[in-house]
């Protein structure tokens, strides 16, 4: 019986070796077939974003230019595979230095004139068969300039117990916008690109570029610096003496209580800057009503670095007498 087991085990090992050898051969054959397939020529179309360079500095573009260019190419499978995996080329520069006048203020640039330029950018492994669009048209106008305020496009939220400790600052706050006179005259601001910031718990400084279209609009700055000052806030309170106002001549007034509490929220970093003299709480006799011995209190001076301010109590009793 042992001999039979040994023979069976031996056949199993031989079978396993045969299967392994067969699978290795299949893998090698598949790999060789794959290499042969990749070595064959292929046709395809690649799409690239366009950057227009060397536009006339003294003119403003008023028409919308194509955002992309489709390039019909021939190449080997290796190059196509590499492009699909790594996507080396994100955009193509179109040189607008030599434009051809076709009508009043209208110029043209043939895609064929850019063949050598484009071939340098996408690489020597590609043969370019066709470019779409085959011609670019440019409608120019006299360039104008206008100074406008910056409009920031930011959406933000603050973490629990955090608030703005000061105003949001934008630098520069104004920029010069350049472009066609008809477009510039209706431009009221320079808008930044959109940014979302969530759960902010510290001061944030970011740079945001402007929204640019293809109408030849330019700005005197590439971006703006935006600072959102944020600090942790806490609730504090302080005793403040009430100041009577509008007391009739020949009379004196007593207020109960003379000292009230002022509650407020302040940034942790500013707690030590708050003193009673920064608040003024008034009791204006002219606001009292007949048959009432109470005056509503008003906060007439509050430091800029606090918020959510309230007076407790909000009314005081008074007694007025002739001197």
Beta strands, then each sheet from edge to edge (+ up, - down):
strand 1: 41-53
strand 2: 59-61
strand 3: 68-76
strand 4: 91-95
strand 5: 100-103
strand 6: 106-110
strand 7: 127-132
strand 8: 135-158
strand 9: 162-164
strand 10: 169-171
strand 11: 174-180
strand 12: 189-200
strand 13: 204-209
strand 14: 218-219
strand 15: 223-228
strand 16: 230-245
strand 17: 251-256
strand 18: 259-267
strand 19: 280-284
strand 20: 294-301
strand 21: 306-312
strand 22: 315-322
sheet 1: 4+ 1+ 3- 7+
sheet 2: 2+ 8- 6+ 5-
sheet 3: 2+ 8- 11+ 14-
sheet 4: 2+ 8- 12-
sheet 5: 9+ 16- 18+ 21-
sheet 6: 9+ 16- 19- 20+ 22- 17+
sheet 7: 10+ 15- 13+
end
